[in-house]
Amino acid sequence: MTPTPTDQPNVTALLREYALPSPLGFGQELAPIMYRADYVNGTWQAGQLIPFGEVNINPAATCVQFGQQCFEGMKAYKVAHKRPALFRPEANFARFARSATRLSMPPPSPEVFADALSQLVTAFEAFIPSGSGQSLYLRPTLLGLDNTFAVKSSERFCFLLLASPSDAYYGDPIKVMIERTHSRAAKGGTGAEKVGGNYAGSLLATGRCIDAGFDQPLWLDAATHSEVEELSGMNFMAVINDELHTPALSGTILPGVTRDSIIRIADSMDIRVVERTIPIADLLTDIINGSCSELFSCGTAAIICPISEIGDEDGARMALPETGKMATHLKKALLDIQEGRAVDPLDWTIAATDASGLLARLS
Ligand SMILES: Cc1ncc(COP(=O)(O)O)c(C=O)c1O
């Protein structure tokens, strides 16, 4: 299948009239264009840019009835780059393919995924905000379209690439509430994939946590409710005795691209990284006795966000002695690469406008 670039007159007209709002916030402003490709008769068809808007989905479709959908979160960065750059897009593509396969959906081909990214980012290039921490947040999405009340997979699917010119997710350090009742993911489930159901199942706890004066739940393992896993949209890290500790990938944690990048950056700075089981009781003891000096969360949207407080819904709360010393150091190193200010020793960034280079990276 050869993707055909499309420049529909209405897409061009929409962009001609477009102006960025201020302030942007995160994920609030949606780009006026999107990309769509369809999977019909066992093959991905060529996609195209179309005006952003509601898509026609039957209420009995498997994505609506059974949550047969998955998505990704990635960014195009301008700041010091000559042309907007993507960060490790092959890692997002690989995770998207794993999520799709887990839900019995055909991942888009590398051609479709690369075409979507290069067409959309190139068309929207003039509007990508260029302050540090700002970006074009990109949301690849895959939906099962067939109508059926019988529990079975669709045979027709639709791939969309949506975009949102954005600021960073959180401006300030966050407070996390240890979630002792609900679970985000269980072994053998879909916690390591980026599927909508994981997030739907987290919303009630998030509401309780906000009512209790926190920002995000800190999820524990489903089997014992004793081991730290991650936040609802970010991975979790702790600085203990000047080492970086993070829960090992257990199959129930999303393998974050940011988590992996931070581990490699920390390694290159001779910071010892320990991926292990972190019992919540031990972590709280380490905070009380002073060996844990810092907690932070990390993810594409939030980048690196210090955690200033950890506590229980109706119990003790603990402030961290240092909100962000190592987090600030690592965030600077990561953003310097993502935003094009530093050498990129591992070739993590690639110009989104380089369609053939991008396809080679994804193939
Ligand atoms: C549950 C969850 N954990 C971790 C992350 C961080 O992943 P990444 O660094 O790839 O954005 C995300 C964001 O996608 C997430 O939704």
The ligand as an SDF file (V2000), in Angstrom:
LIG
                    3D

 16 16  0  0  0  0  0  0  0  0999 V2000
   -0.3990    4.5240   32.8900 C   0  0  0  0  0  0  0  0  0  0  0  0
    0.7670    5.2230   32.3150 C   0  0  0  0  0  0  0  0  0  0  0  0
    1.9880    4.9930   32.8350 N   0  0  0  0  0  0  0  0  0  0  0  0
    3.0930    5.5910   32.3510 C   0  0  0  0  0  0  0  0  0  0  0  0
    3.0160    6.4810   31.3060 C   0  0  0  0  0  0  0  0  0  0  0  0
    4.2710    7.1020   30.7630 C   0  0  0  0  0  0  0  0  0  0  0  0
    4.5590    6.5760   29.4980 O   0  0  0  0  0  0  0  0  0  0  0  0
    5.3930    7.4260   28.4430 P   0  0  0  0  0  0  0  0  0  0  0  0
    6.6270    7.8480   29.1140 O   0  0  0  0  0  0  0  0  0  0  0  0
    5.6340    6.4910   27.3210 O   0  0  0  0  0  0  0  0  0  0  0  0
    4.5250    8.5700   28.0750 O   0  0  0  0  0  0  0  0  0  0  0  0
    1.7750    6.7760   30.7420 C   0  0  0  0  0  0  0  0  0  0  0  0
    1.6630    7.7050   29.6250 C   0  0  0  0  0  0  0  0  0  0  0  0
    1.5130    7.2780   28.5120 O   0  0  0  0  0  0  0  0  0  0  0  0
    0.6190    6.1460   31.2460 C   0  0  0  0  0  0  0  0  0  0  0  0
   -0.5760    6.3930   30.7430 O   0  0  0  0  0  0  0  0  0  0  0  0
  1  2  1  0
  2  3  1  0
  2 15  2  0
  3  4  2  0
  4  5  1  0
  5  6  1  0
  5 12  2  0
  6  7  1  0
  7  8  1  0
  8  9  2  0
  8 10  1  0
  8 11  1  0
 12 13  1  0
 12 15  1  0
 13 14  2  0
 15 16  1  0
M  END
$$$$
